[in-house]
Amino acid sequence: MSLHYEVVFACFLRDDTPDPVLAALRWHLGLAAEWPAELDPEEDAYPVLSPDPDSRLPGGDRASLRRQSRGFSAAGEERHVWGLFSRNLWLDDMIGDVYTVMDLIAPHVAEPGYCGHLREEFAAEPTVFTFRDGEFEPLKPRG
């Protein structure tokens, strides 16, 4: 019997995130139908963040990528970032795909720290994704 995991990505990406990265994220999130040519067909064989309309997670799966305002700089210029949010239920044999997404977004995360988590469906404690300086911390259970 397979285990199921809630996988959440919730972070801001820098406004200067390259278009090919944004295109790859849109495809993975199910927001674009066309497979981006820049992706590796072996590593990115299917969209891993696309919401399942029949998800059994409370409230269902969700996917969003949108440009958002993050206030103003000291010079009075409006600052923007890309807000990434996805929440999906994954089978245990998909967990390695977490690294595909983390490798894609790590160099572009706007703010260090929490960027999401995974949690076995019936577990109380998540394993947190932490990003800093363009890299992610090894996955460790919270606690």
C-alpha positions in Angstrom: 0.0 0.0 0.0 1.3 3.4 -0.9 1.7 6.4 1.4 0.3 9.8 0.4 2.0 13.1 1.1 0.7 16.7 1.2 3.4 18.7 -0.7 3.2 22.5 -0.4 5.4 25.1 -2.0 4.7 28.6 -0.7 7.3 31.3 -1.5 8.2 34.4 -3.4 10.5 34.3 -6.4 12.5 37.4 -7.4 10.9 39.7 -10.0 13.9 39.0 -12.4 13.2 35.2 -12.4 14.0 34.2 -16.0 11.2 33.6 -18.4 12.2 29.9 -19.0 11.9 29.2 -15.3 8.5 30.9 -15.1 7.4 28.9 -18.2 8.5 25.7 -16.6 6.7 26.5 -13.4 3.5 27.4 -15.3 3.7 24.0 -17.0 4.4 22.1 -13.8 1.4 24.0 -12.1 -0.9 23.1 -15.0 -1.3 26.7 -15.9 0.2 26.2 -19.4 -0.5 23.3 -21.7 2.6 23.4 -23.9 5.7 21.6 -22.6 8.6 24.1 -22.4 11.5 23.2 -24.8 14.1 24.1 -22.1 13.0 21.3 -19.9 14.8 17.9 -19.8 12.3 15.3 -20.9 13.7 12.7 -18.5 13.7 14.9 -15.5 10.5 16.8 -16.3 8.3 14.1 -17.8 5.0 15.3 -16.4 3.7 18.3 -14.5 4.3 17.5 -10.9 2.4 20.5 -9.4 -0.8 20.3 -11.5 -3.9 20.2 -9.2 -5.9 17.0 -9.2 -9.6 17.9 -9.4 -10.4 14.8 -7.4 -7.8 15.3 -4.7 -8.8 14.0 -1.3 -7.0 16.8 0.5 -9.3 19.0 2.6 -10.1 21.9 0.2 -8.4 20.2 -2.7 -5.2 20.8 -4.6 -4.3 24.3 -5.5 -1.8 26.0 -7.9 -0.9 29.7 -8.4 1.9 31.7 -9.8 1.3 35.4 -10.0 3.3 38.7 -9.9 2.6 40.5 -6.7 3.5 43.9 -5.1 5.7 43.7 -2.1 5.6 47.3 -1.1 8.0 50.1 -1.9 11.8 50.6 -1.8 13.4 53.4 0.2 13.5 55.3 -3.1 9.7 55.0 -3.5 9.8 52.4 -6.3 7.3 49.6 -6.2 8.8 46.2 -5.6 7.4 43.1 -7.2 7.9 39.3 -6.8 6.4 36.2 -8.2 4.2 34.5 -5.6 4.3 30.7 -6.0 1.8 28.5 -4.2 1.0 24.9 -4.8 -0.6 22.2 -2.6 -0.9 18.7 -3.9 -1.4 15.1 -2.7 1.5 12.9 -4.0 2.1 9.2 -3.9 5.3 8.2 -2.1 6.9 7.1 -5.4 6.7 10.8 -6.5 8.6 12.3 -3.6 11.9 12.5 -5.6 10.1 15.0 -7.8 10.3 17.5 -4.9 14.0 17.9 -5.8 13.0 18.7 -9.4 11.0 21.7 -8.2 13.5 22.8 -5.5 16.3 22.8 -8.1 14.2 24.9 -10.4 13.2 27.5 -7.9 16.2 27.6 -5.4 18.3 30.2 -7.3 15.3 32.5 -7.6 13.8 32.5 -4.1 13.4 36.1 -3.0 13.5 35.7 0.8 15.5 33.1 2.7 13.8 30.7 5.0 10.6 28.7 4.8 9.5 27.8 1.3 7.1 24.9 1.8 6.8 21.4 3.3 5.8 17.8 2.8 3.8 15.8 5.3 2.7 12.2 5.3 -1.1 12.4 4.9 -1.9 11.4 8.5 1.2 12.8 10.2 1.1 15.8 12.6 4.5 17.2 11.8 5.8 18.3 8.4 9.2 18.2 6.8 10.0 21.8 6.0 11.7 23.1 2.9 14.2 25.9 3.7 16.0 28.0 1.1 19.0 30.3 1.6 21.6 31.8 -0.8 20.2 30.1 -3.9 20.2 26.6 -2.4 17.9 24.5 -0.2 18.7 22.8 3.1 18.6 19.1 3.3 15.1 17.8 4.1 14.8 17.2 7.8 11.7 16.5 9.9 10.6 19.5 12.0 11.4 19.3 15.7 
